[in-house]
Amino acid sequence: MIREKIIKEVKSIESEIIENRRYLHSHAEVGFELKETFNFVWDKLSKMGYEVIATDASADMLMEAQNKAYDNEQSIMFLCQR
């Protein structure tokens, strides 16, 4: 039941996922700083109602985000490694 719900939600944003992937691949960054990628992910999370509460825009990008719409302490941790 939960699997079907997840699949339905992912399918509802499939075109956005593809658009985001294409953007990131066409704006690939090289080196140890991922400023554009970091800003892109930050912006997307903010628009989804998340507040980024811990960040590191180095080669290993670490972001912790908490959805402002929920009262509990659920958060999402992103780690993008080279």
N, C-alpha and C positions, 0 to 999 in steps of 0.2 A: 504494500500500500504506500509506504513512504517512497519506495523506488519509483513508482508511477508518478507521484507528486513531483519528485525531483525532475524526472524526465519531462513532464509537462512544463515546469517552470523554465528549464533550460531551453526547451524548444521555443518558448514564448520570447526569448531574448537571443535566439540563435543568430539572427542577422547582426545584432549588435556585437556579439562575441566575435564573429567573423570580421566585422569592420574594425574592431579593436586590434585583433591579431594582425590584420593587414597594415594598419597604421604603425604598430610597433615594429613590424618587420621592415617597413619602408623607411623608418627613422631609427635604424639600428645604431647603437652607440658603441664606441670602441674605447678601451682604456679602463681606468679605475673609477670614473665618476659617471653616474647614470642620471644626470640632471633632468633631461627631457623625459625619460621613462618614469623617473620618480614623480615628476610633476604631473604626468599623464595619469598615473595610477592614483595619486593623491586626489586629483580633480574628479576622476570617475567615482572613487569611494565617497567623496564629499557629496556628489550629486545623488548617490544612492542612500544618503542619510547617515553615513559613517563619519565619525570624528577620528582623525588620525592622532594617536596619543603618544607614539614613540616612533622615531624615525632615524634612519641612517642612510644617506644618499651615496654611500661609498660603493665599491665594486659589489659587495654583498648588500643588497638593498633590503632593509628590515623595516616593516611597517606593522604596527598594531593598531587595529581600528575597532571602535565600539559603535554599534548602531544606536543613535540617539533616540530612536523610536521605542526602544525596549528599556524597561526599568531594571531588568536583571543585569548581571555583569558579564553577559556574553560578549566575546570579542573574537576577532579574526586576526590571525598572525600571518603575515606574508614574508617569506624569505626567498629572494631571488638571487641565486648564486651564479657566478660566471662558470 
